[in-house]
Amino acid sequence: MLRRLDLRGSARPAADLPRPEVAGAGPVAAVAAILDDVRARGDAALVELTERFDGVRLSDVRVPSEAIAAARDAAAPELVAALEVARDAIDAFHRSQLRPPHTFERGGVTIACTDSPVERAGVYVPGGRGAYPSTVLMTAVPARVAGVGQIVLCVPPDRATGAVAPAVLTAAAVAGVDEVYAVGGAQAIGAMAYGTPSIAPVDVIVGPGNVYVALAKRAVAGVVGVPSAFAGPSEVVVVADGTARPDFAAIDVVV
């Protein structure tokens, strides 16, 4: 049952729109321990932590390129077409943001400002209760447009199948991701920041995640670029009047 709130007044109580509290000391200490473990033991820590948190025992943290190609080949044509349409739209928008180098001369001195892509970008895609191919596109496609040399994707394996969701692998293929690793949580952030024998360190990390992922990104910000601010919970406001289609409004709330 939905509870309707009339927010048109200027003196609505703050209790009508509660916000969760910032993470306490428990998650902060847990994330610090995970990062220290990954930095010290590399792949061995990733395997153990993935088994502990995701219930999956990995034989190899990297998803073979053949598995990525196979997922795309096996995907429904409608899914591939939808992902390609979304990819092209995201590409077009971010391509419009590209800026030519800007130079300024005065008194024999030339000052230049130019945007240069990093060599390796790390993309984090959440897992858990669902698969998020849209997150793959929204993070990897801008990196490709920017000219990033290598795009690395980390995503938790599915607890039931022990593998990365096929829709995520299909999106990775469509977006042009170079490497996919079946590792999630704070341990994935540590692996991309510090590097392990299997995962070479990246220059920047993007992508959403739970409180442990967010705290891990904050902790490694001095080691690797973390351009996004500390992410809070996902929130959405759908504005609709009597002319709106109720099914569309409901989809926006759910998705």
Contacts in CASP RR format, 6 or more apart in sequence:
PFRMAT RR
TARGET T0000
AUTHOR 0000-0000-0000
METHOD contacts of the structure
MODEL  1
MLRRLDLRGSARPAADLPRPEVAGAGPVAAVAAILDDVRARGDAALVELT
ERFDGVRLSDVRVPSEAIAAARDAAAPELVAALEVARDAIDAFHRSQLRP
PHTFERGGVTIACTDSPVERAGVYVPGGRGAYPSTVLMTAVPARVAGVGQ
IVLCVPPDRATGAVAPAVLTAAAVAGVDEVYAVGGAQAIGAMAYGTPSIA
PVDVIVGPGNVYVALAKRAVAGVVGVPSAFAGPSEVVVVADGTARPDFAA
IDVVV
5 12 0 8 1.000
5 16 0 8 1.000
7 16 0 8 1.000
20 232 0 8 1.000
20 233 0 8 1.000
23 211 0 8 1.000
23 214 0 8 1.000
23 215 0 8 1.000
27 211 0 8 1.000
27 212 0 8 1.000
27 215 0 8 1.000
28 215 0 8 1.000
30 186 0 8 1.000
30 212 0 8 1.000
31 186 0 8 1.000
31 212 0 8 1.000
31 215 0 8 1.000
31 216 0 8 1.000
31 219 0 8 1.000
32 219 0 8 1.000
34 49 0 8 1.000
34 186 0 8 1.000
34 187 0 8 1.000
34 190 0 8 1.000
34 212 0 8 1.000
34 216 0 8 1.000
35 186 0 8 1.000
35 189 0 8 1.000
35 190 0 8 1.000
35 193 0 8 1.000
35 194 0 8 1.000
35 216 0 8 1.000
35 219 0 8 1.000
35 220 0 8 1.000
37 45 0 8 1.000
37 49 0 8 1.000
37 187 0 8 1.000
38 45 0 8 1.000
38 46 0 8 1.000
38 49 0 8 1.000
38 187 0 8 1.000
38 190 0 8 1.000
38 191 0 8 1.000
38 194 0 8 1.000
38 196 0 8 1.000
39 190 0 8 1.000
39 194 0 8 1.000
42 191 0 8 1.000
42 195 0 8 1.000
42 196 0 8 1.000
42 197 0 8 1.000
43 61 0 8 1.000
43 196 0 8 1.000
43 197 0 8 1.000
43 198 0 8 1.000
45 187 0 8 1.000
46 58 0 8 1.000
46 61 0 8 1.000
46 183 0 8 1.000
46 187 0 8 1.000
46 188 0 8 1.000
46 191 0 8 1.000
46 196 0 8 1.000
46 198 0 8 1.000
47 57 0 8 1.000
47 58 0 8 1.000
47 61 0 8 1.000
49 187 0 8 1.000
50 56 0 8 1.000
50 57 0 8 1.000
50 58 0 8 1.000
50 61 0 8 1.000
50 156 0 8 1.000
50 157 0 8 1.000
50 182 0 8 1.000
50 183 0 8 1.000
50 184 0 8 1.000
50 187 0 8 1.000
51 57 0 8 1.000
51 58 0 8 1.000
53 156 0 8 1.000
53 184 0 8 1.000
53 185 0 8 1.000
53 187 0 8 1.000
54 156 0 8 1.000
54 157 0 8 1.000
54 159 0 8 1.000
54 184 0 8 1.000
55 159 0 8 1.000
56 157 0 8 1.000
56 158 0 8 1.000
56 159 0 8 1.000
56 162 0 8 1.000
56 182 0 8 1.000
58 157 0 8 1.000
58 182 0 8 1.000
58 183 0 8 1.000
60 198 0 8 1.000
61 181 0 8 1.000
61 182 0 8 1.000
61 183 0 8 1.000
61 191 0 8 1.000
61 196 0 8 1.000
61 198 0 8 1.000
61 199 0 8 1.000
62 179 0 8 1.000
62 180 0 8 1.000
62 181 0 8 1.000
62 182 0 8 1.000
62 198 0 8 1.000
62 199 0 8 1.000
63 163 0 8 1.000
63 164 0 8 1.000
63 169 0 8 1.000
63 180 0 8 1.000
63 181 0 8 1.000
63 182 0 8 1.000
67 163 0 8 1.000
67 169 0 8 1.000
68 169 0 8 1.000
68 172 0 8 1.000
68 173 0 8 1.000
68 177 0 8 1.000
68 180 0 8 1.000
69 173 0 8 1.000
71 166 0 8 1.000
71 169 0 8 1.000
71 170 0 8 1.000
71 173 0 8 1.000
72 80 0 8 1.000
72 169 0 8 1.000
72 170 0 8 1.000
72 173 0 8 1.000
72 174 0 8 1.000
74 166 0 8 1.000
75 166 0 8 1.000
75 167 0 8 1.000
75 170 0 8 1.000
79 167 0 8 1.000
79 170 0 8 1.000
80 170 0 8 1.000
80 174 0 8 1.000
83 133 0 8 1.000
83 137 0 8 1.000
83 170 0 8 1.000
83 171 0 8 1.000
83 174 0 8 1.000
84 174 0 8 1.000
86 134 0 8 1.000
86 137 0 8 1.000
87 137 0 8 1.000
87 141 0 8 1.000
87 174 0 8 1.000
87 175 0 8 1.000
90 137 0 8 1.000
90 138 0 8 1.000
90 141 0 8 1.000
90 142 0 8 1.000
91 141 0 8 1.000
91 144 0 8 1.000
91 145 0 8 1.000
94 141 0 8 1.000
94 142 0 8 1.000
94 145 0 8 1.000
94 146 0 8 1.000
95 145 0 8 1.000
98 115 0 8 1.000
98 145 0 8 1.000
98 146 0 8 1.000
99 115 0 8 1.000
101 112 0 8 1.000
101 113 0 8 1.000
101 114 0 8 1.000
101 115 0 8 1.000
102 112 0 8 1.000
102 113 0 8 1.000
102 114 0 8 1.000
103 110 0 8 1.000
103 111 0 8 1.000
103 112 0 8 1.000
103 113 0 8 1.000
104 110 0 8 1.000
104 111 0 8 1.000
104 112 0 8 1.000
105 111 0 8 1.000
115 146 0 8 1.000
117 143 0 8 1.000
117 146 0 8 1.000
117 147 0 8 1.000
117 148 0 8 1.000
117 149 0 8 1.000
118 148 0 8 1.000
118 149 0 8 1.000
118 202 0 8 1.000
118 203 0 8 1.000
118 204 0 8 1.000
119 148 0 8 1.000
119 149 0 8 1.000
119 150 0 8 1.000
119 203 0 8 1.000
120 148 0 8 1.000
120 149 0 8 1.000
120 150 0 8 1.000
120 151 0 8 1.000
120 152 0 8 1.000
120 200 0 8 1.000
120 201 0 8 1.000
120 202 0 8 1.000
120 203 0 8 1.000
121 143 0 8 1.000
121 148 0 8 1.000
121 149 0 8 1.000
121 150 0 8 1.000
121 151 0 8 1.000
121 152 0 8 1.000
121 202 0 8 1.000
121 203 0 8 1.000
121 204 0 8 1.000
121 205 0 8 1.000
121 206 0 8 1.000
122 151 0 8 1.000
122 152 0 8 1.000
122 153 0 8 1.000
122 154 0 8 1.000
122 192 0 8 1.000
122 202 0 8 1.000
122 204 0 8 1.000
122 205 0 8 1.000
122 206 0 8 1.000
123 136 0 8 1.000
123 139 0 8 1.000
123 140 0 8 1.000
123 143 0 8 1.000
123 151 0 8 1.000
123 152 0 8 1.000
123 153 0 8 1.000
123 154 0 8 1.000
123 177 0 8 1.000
123 205 0 8 1.000
123 206 0 8 1.000
123 207 0 8 1.000
124 139 0 8 1.000
124 153 0 8 1.000
124 154 0 8 1.000
124 155 0 8 1.000
124 184 0 8 1.000
124 185 0 8 1.000
124 188 0 8 1.000
124 189 0 8 1.000
124 192 0 8 1.000
124 205 0 8 1.000
124 206 0 8 1.000
124 207 0 8 1.000
124 208 0 8 1.000
124 209 0 8 1.000
124 213 0 8 1.000
125 132 0 8 1.000
125 135 0 8 1.000
125 136 0 8 1.000
125 139 0 8 1.000
125 153 0 8 1.000
125 154 0 8 1.000
125 155 0 8 1.000
125 168 0 8 1.000
125 207 0 8 1.000
126 132 0 8 1.000
126 135 0 8 1.000
126 155 0 8 1.000
126 156 0 8 1.000
126 208 0 8 1.000
126 209 0 8 1.000
126 210 0 8 1.000
126 213 0 8 1.000
127 155 0 8 1.000
127 156 0 8 1.000
127 158 0 8 1.000
127 165 0 8 1.000
127 184 0 8 1.000
128 156 0 8 1.000
128 158 0 8 1.000
128 159 0 8 1.000
130 165 0 8 1.000
131 158 0 8 1.000
131 165 0 8 1.000
131 167 0 8 1.000
131 168 0 8 1.000
132 168 0 8 1.000
133 165 0 8 1.000
133 167 0 8 1.000
133 168 0 8 1.000
133 170 0 8 1.000
133 171 0 8 1.000
134 171 0 8 1.000
135 207 0 8 1.000
135 208 0 8 1.000
136 153 0 8 1.000
136 168 0 8 1.000
136 171 0 8 1.000
136 172 0 8 1.000
136 175 0 8 1.000
136 177 0 8 1.000
137 171 0 8 1.000
137 174 0 8 1.000
137 175 0 8 1.000
139 206 0 8 1.000
139 207 0 8 1.000
140 151 0 8 1.000
140 153 0 8 1.000
140 172 0 8 1.000
140 175 0 8 1.000
140 176 0 8 1.000
140 177 0 8 1.000
141 175 0 8 1.000
143 151 0 8 1.000
143 206 0 8 1.000
144 151 0 8 1.000
144 175 0 8 1.000
144 176 0 8 1.000
149 178 0 8 1.000
150 178 0 8 1.000
150 179 0 8 1.000
151 175 0 8 1.000
151 176 0 8 1.000
151 177 0 8 1.000
151 178 0 8 1.000
151 179 0 8 1.000
152 177 0 8 1.000
152 178 0 8 1.000
152 179 0 8 1.000
152 181 0 8 1.000
152 192 0 8 1.000
152 199 0 8 1.000
152 200 0 8 1.000
152 202 0 8 1.000
153 172 0 8 1.000
153 177 0 8 1.000
153 179 0 8 1.000
153 180 0 8 1.000
153 181 0 8 1.000
154 180 0 8 1.000
154 181 0 8 1.000
154 183 0 8 1.000
154 184 0 8 1.000
154 188 0 8 1.000
154 189 0 8 1.000
154 191 0 8 1.000
154 192 0 8 1.000
154 199 0 8 1.000
155 164 0 8 1.000
155 165 0 8 1.000
155 168 0 8 1.000
155 180 0 8 1.000
155 181 0 8 1.000
155 182 0 8 1.000
155 183 0 8 1.000
155 184 0 8 1.000
155 188 0 8 1.000
156 182 0 8 1.000
156 183 0 8 1.000
156 184 0 8 1.000
156 185 0 8 1.000
156 188 0 8 1.000
157 163 0 8 1.000
157 164 0 8 1.000
157 182 0 8 1.000
158 164 0 8 1.000
158 165 0 8 1.000
162 182 0 8 1.000
163 182 0 8 1.000
164 180 0 8 1.000
164 182 0 8 1.000
169 180 0 8 1.000
172 180 0 8 1.000
179 199 0 8 1.000
181 188 0 8 1.000
181 191 0 8 1.000
181 198 0 8 1.000
181 199 0 8 1.000
183 191 0 8 1.000
183 199 0 8 1.000
184 213 0 8 1.000
185 209 0 8 1.000
185 210 0 8 1.000
185 212 0 8 1.000
185 213 0 8 1.000
185 216 0 8 1.000
186 212 0 8 1.000
186 213 0 8 1.000
186 215 0 8 1.000
186 216 0 8 1.000
188 213 0 8 1.000
189 205 0 8 1.000
189 213 0 8 1.000
189 216 0 8 1.000
189 217 0 8 1.000
189 220 0 8 1.000
190 216 0 8 1.000
190 220 0 8 1.000
191 199 0 8 1.000
192 199 0 8 1.000
192 201 0 8 1.000
192 202 0 8 1.000
192 205 0 8 1.000
192 224 0 8 1.000
193 201 0 8 1.000
193 202 0 8 1.000
193 205 0 8 1.000
193 220 0 8 1.000
193 223 0 8 1.000
193 224 0 8 1.000
194 201 0 8 1.000
194 220 0 8 1.000
194 223 0 8 1.000
195 201 0 8 1.000
201 224 0 8 1.000
202 224 0 8 1.000
203 224 0 8 1.000
203 225 0 8 1.000
204 224 0 8 1.000
204 225 0 8 1.000
204 226 0 8 1.000
204 227 0 8 1.000
205 217 0 8 1.000
205 220 0 8 1.000
205 224 0 8 1.000
205 225 0 8 1.000
205 226 0 8 1.000
206 227 0 8 1.000
206 228 0 8 1.000
207 228 0 8 1.000
208 231 0 8 1.000
208 234 0 8 1.000
209 231 0 8 1.000
214 230 0 8 1.000
214 231 0 8 1.000
214 232 0 8 1.000
217 226 0 8 1.000
217 228 0 8 1.000
217 230 0 8 1.000
218 226 0 8 1.000
218 230 0 8 1.000
220 226 0 8 1.000
236 252 0 8 1.000
236 253 0 8 1.000
238 249 0 8 1.000
238 252 0 8 1.000
238 253 0 8 1.000
240 249 0 8 1.000
END
